[in-house]
Amino acid sequence: MHVVYLITIVVVFILATVAWAAFSFAPWVPMKSRDLARVFALANLKPNELFYDLGCGDGKVALTAAKKYRARAIGLELALPLLWLCKLRRLFARNSDVTFKWKNLFRENLSQADVVYFFGLPSTIRNRLRQKLERDLKPGARVVSYTFKIDGWQPAAVSKPSKKDLSVYLYIR
């Protein structure tokens, strides 16, 4: 009987991390693969630059940054099942330039970031993330927001090839 309680507690904890991630920043919404090229075209990511993926979900963006653009990539994720998926994908990709952390993005020091990428809900971007980015980022750092703009900031570029495509916004601090 104790094993059942222990398993129940573990499952509830794991599910709570998924809910915590969804409510603190955004629920996981997989990026459309066709949008990946637009994100990196705007980011203009160079080899050895430090790339952050805030709320990295399945790790696709961070893994692409490291593999295709040879950047040092860090993905932050609160949902444990997604973090485990990221680490598994990293293992199979055999890429040592990607680090996945179980961490609240609001507690990460982003001062060394060259590029920060995220998909976040408008209310979280407006109420918390914008202030964090303004506080942490060095001059010239690039910020790429998938789908939603950052209120109060002027984008340097916007990619939206057609009405059916989601917007990708580039900001330069």
Buried (B, 14 or more C-beta within 10 A) or exposed (E): EEEEEEEEEEEEEEEEBBEBBBEBBBBBEEBEEEBBEBBBBBBBBEEEBBBBBBBBBBBBBBBBBBBEBBBBBBBBBBBBBBBBBBBEBBEEBEBEBBBBBBBBBBEBEBEEBBBBBBBBBBEBBBEBBBEBBEEBBEEEBBBBBBBBBBEEBEBEEEBEEEEEEBBBBBBBB
